[in-house]
Amino acid sequence: MQIVGVNVEPTSGLEGRSLLRVVFQGEGGESVSVEMARGELVDEASGVGAIDRAKAILVQTATFEGSGDRTDARPTDPGETDGMVSKIYTFEYRDGDEARVLPPCEMPSAEAARAEAVRCAIDMLVDLQPGNDDLTGWLVRVRDDSGAEVCTIDVAEAEAARKANDNASI
């Protein structure tokens, strides 16, 4: 979905709880909204903070299929891993000359974190403009909970993955 507008508005949740709703509007008329508790780090007048927080929530939820109840994905016996050990990962996105770090999120594996990094890098390619933006270097970096770098997706790898996806859909 190509985002063409973002709207931040106050709303009420269950039991009258005060929430913020961030609505991402797409060019084809579609929209996605995220409702979250109001936080101290949010400037409600400008939406600064709320939009970044909503993006982080979307990235974290988009990586998992299912109802959101992840108890079925975890082993019942602590000694029984069966390949389903989740880890905490931090995603860092290059935005021009600056980098933006999202709050840590849980992923089922390093491979899943890498796949998400590639998907996000492909999405970032849409916003890059030849002549205005640096089309070299890294787009997304992923670190594990110890701070060790898991992977780095650069422009060339993202472009190759995008082309492979385009060819696969033909």
C-alpha positions as CSV (number, residue, x, y, z in Angstrom):
1,M,0.0,0.0,0.0
2,Q,1.5,3.4,-1.0
3,I,0.8,5.8,1.9
4,V,-0.6,9.1,0.7
5,G,-1.8,10.5,4.0
6,V,-1.6,10.1,7.8
7,N,-4.2,11.3,10.3
8,V,-3.8,11.3,14.1
9,E,-6.9,11.7,16.2
10,P,-8.0,11.1,19.8
11,T,-10.5,8.3,20.3
12,S,-11.9,6.2,23.2
13,G,-11.4,2.5,23.8
14,L,-13.0,-0.1,26.1
15,E,-14.3,1.3,29.3
16,G,-13.8,4.9,28.0
17,R,-10.0,4.7,28.0
18,S,-8.4,7.6,26.2
19,L,-6.5,6.4,23.1
20,L,-4.8,7.8,20.0
21,R,-5.8,6.5,16.5
22,V,-3.3,6.8,13.7
23,V,-4.8,6.2,10.3
24,F,-2.5,5.5,7.3
25,Q,-4.4,6.3,4.0
26,G,-3.4,4.5,0.8
27,E,-3.6,5.9,-2.7
28,G,-6.3,3.3,-3.7
29,G,-8.7,4.3,-1.0
30,E,-7.5,1.6,1.5
31,S,-6.6,2.6,5.0
32,V,-5.0,1.0,8.1
33,S,-5.5,2.3,11.6
34,V,-3.6,1.7,14.8
35,E,-5.1,2.6,18.2
36,M,-2.7,3.0,21.1
37,A,-2.6,4.3,24.6
38,R,-1.7,7.9,24.9
39,G,2.0,8.2,25.9
40,E,4.1,10.9,27.3
41,L,6.4,10.8,24.3
42,V,3.6,11.8,21.9
43,D,2.9,15.4,20.8
44,E,-0.8,15.1,20.1
45,A,-1.0,18.4,18.2
46,S,1.5,17.4,15.6
47,G,1.3,13.6,15.9
48,V,5.1,13.4,16.3
49,G,5.9,10.2,18.2
50,A,2.4,8.6,17.5
51,I,3.2,8.0,13.9
52,D,6.5,6.3,14.6
53,R,5.0,4.3,17.4
54,A,2.1,3.2,15.1
55,K,4.7,2.2,12.4
56,A,6.5,0.1,14.9
57,I,3.3,-1.6,16.0
58,L,2.5,-2.4,12.4
59,V,5.9,-3.8,11.7
60,Q,5.7,-6.0,14.7
61,T,2.2,-7.3,14.0
62,A,2.7,-7.8,10.3
63,T,5.5,-10.3,10.8
64,F,3.2,-12.8,12.6
65,E,0.2,-14.7,11.1
66,G,-2.7,-15.8,13.2
67,S,-4.8,-14.3,16.0
68,G,-2.1,-12.6,17.9
69,D,-2.2,-15.3,20.6
70,R,1.2,-16.7,20.3
71,T,0.9,-19.3,23.0
72,D,0.3,-22.0,20.4
73,A,3.7,-21.2,18.8
74,R,5.7,-21.8,22.0
75,P,6.6,-25.2,23.4
76,T,4.7,-26.3,26.5
77,D,7.8,-28.0,27.9
78,P,10.7,-25.6,28.5
79,G,13.1,-28.3,27.4
80,E,11.2,-29.0,24.2
81,T,12.2,-26.3,21.6
82,D,11.2,-28.1,18.4
83,G,12.7,-25.2,16.4
84,M,10.2,-22.6,17.9
85,V,12.5,-20.5,20.0
86,S,11.7,-16.8,19.7
87,K,14.2,-14.1,20.1
88,I,14.1,-10.3,20.4
89,Y,15.3,-8.3,17.5
90,T,15.8,-4.6,16.9
91,F,15.3,-3.1,13.4
92,E,17.2,0.0,12.3
93,Y,16.1,1.8,9.2
94,R,18.2,4.3,7.2
95,D,16.3,7.5,6.4
96,G,18.6,9.7,4.4
97,D,21.6,10.5,6.5
98,E,19.9,9.4,9.7
99,A,18.9,6.1,11.1
100,R,15.7,5.3,13.0
101,V,15.6,2.4,15.5
102,L,12.3,0.8,16.2
103,P,11.4,-0.7,19.6
104,P,12.6,-4.3,19.9
105,C,10.2,-7.0,18.6
106,E,9.9,-10.7,19.0
107,M,10.5,-12.9,16.0
108,P,10.5,-16.7,15.7
109,S,14.0,-16.9,14.3
110,A,16.9,-15.0,12.7
111,E,15.7,-16.2,9.3
112,A,12.3,-14.6,10.0
113,A,13.9,-11.4,11.1
114,R,16.0,-11.4,7.9
115,A,12.9,-12.0,5.7
116,E,11.2,-9.1,7.4
117,A,14.2,-6.9,6.9
118,V,14.2,-7.8,3.2
119,R,10.5,-7.1,2.9
120,C,10.9,-3.7,4.6
121,A,13.9,-2.8,2.4
122,I,11.9,-3.5,-0.7
123,D,9.1,-1.2,0.6
124,M,11.7,1.5,1.2
125,L,12.9,1.3,-2.4
126,V,9.5,2.8,-3.5
127,D,10.3,6.0,-1.6
128,L,13.9,6.4,-2.9
129,Q,14.2,9.0,-5.7
130,P,17.1,8.7,-8.1
131,G,19.1,12.0,-8.1
132,N,17.7,13.0,-4.7
133,D,18.4,10.0,-2.5
134,D,21.6,8.0,-2.0
135,L,20.9,4.7,-3.8
136,T,23.9,2.9,-2.2
137,G,24.6,1.5,1.2
138,W,22.4,-0.2,3.7
139,L,18.6,0.3,4.2
140,V,17.8,-2.0,7.1
141,R,20.0,-3.5,9.9
142,V,18.8,-6.1,12.4
143,R,20.4,-6.8,15.7
144,D,19.6,-9.5,18.2
145,D,19.0,-8.9,21.9
146,S,22.7,-9.0,22.7
147,G,23.3,-6.2,20.2
148,A,25.0,-8.4,17.6
149,E,24.3,-7.7,14.0
150,V,22.1,-10.4,12.5
151,C,21.9,-9.0,9.0
152,T,22.2,-5.9,6.9
153,I,20.1,-5.4,3.8
154,D,21.6,-2.9,1.3
155,V,20.0,-1.2,-1.7
156,A,21.4,-3.7,-4.2
157,E,20.1,-6.7,-2.2
158,A,16.7,-5.1,-1.8
159,E,16.5,-4.3,-5.5
160,A,17.5,-7.9,-6.4
161,A,14.8,-9.3,-4.0
162,R,12.2,-6.9,-5.5
163,K,13.0,-8.1,-9.0
164,A,12.9,-11.8,-7.9
165,N,9.5,-11.1,-6.4
166,D,8.3,-9.4,-9.5
167,N,9.4,-12.3,-11.7
168,A,7.9,-14.9,-9.3
169,S,4.5,-13.3,-9.7
170,I,4.5,-13.5,-13.5
